Amino acid sequence: MLAETSTGNPPRTLKGRYNDSTITVYQAYPEAIAGRAVSAGTFVPPFKRDRMTWIKPSYLWMMYRSGWAQKSGQERVLAIEITRQGLEWALSHSALSHFSPEVHSSREDWRAELSEMPVRVQWDPERSLDLTPLPGRAIQVGLSGEAVERYVDSWIVSMTDITALVHEVHSAVRAGQVAKANSMLPVESVYPLPESIRRRIGADSAD
């Protein structure tokens, strides 16, 4: 685990399951949206393109957010493989949700980015297997406008409903079968961000 950064802030690293061309992100939806999306291989109505949609590379943060696929409106968890090119476009056109003096020269510059960019980046406490917060920060990426269009029409390579696996992992956690639960988790590694993107989103170096 990365130690606290020189600024005194918790470390921020983009971790996920990726290969040479794609990275997996997670979203949770009700049946009406998820079922049709899986059938179509991308998002179709009643999914709304005019709303911001948040993608999460961290599996356990998605489990925290969805309550292991038990929260209302988040009963179906999707693992969505998107192009790395798409992810990096999103991050290159992003603004942090909150002002960061390490990233922005002034609050005015930050507000200008917020108004101009179609993508939001938010850092939240990473989660352990029992969903307690960890020192590091996990990334959420909010897509709106042009970013949503690109996501739905161009970036999605595959979409898999992993709800049954989510329930199986949760059952193992509740039974105290930690080793079994861990064996079913996706292997996530620090993503090699280009330096310009790393600085834009306030991520720490993997070194």
Buried (B, 14 or more C-beta within 10 A) or exposed (E): EBEEEEEEBBBBBBBBBBEEEBBBBBBBBEEEBBEBBBEBEBBEEEBEBEEBBBBBBBBBBBBBBBBBBEEEEBBBBBBBBBBBEBBBBBBBBBBBBBBBEEBBEEEEEBEEBBEEBBBBBBBBBBBEBEBEBBEBBBBBBBBBBBBBBBBBEBBBBEBEBBBEBBBBBBEBBEEEEEEBBEEEBBEBEBBEBEEEBBEBBBBBEBE
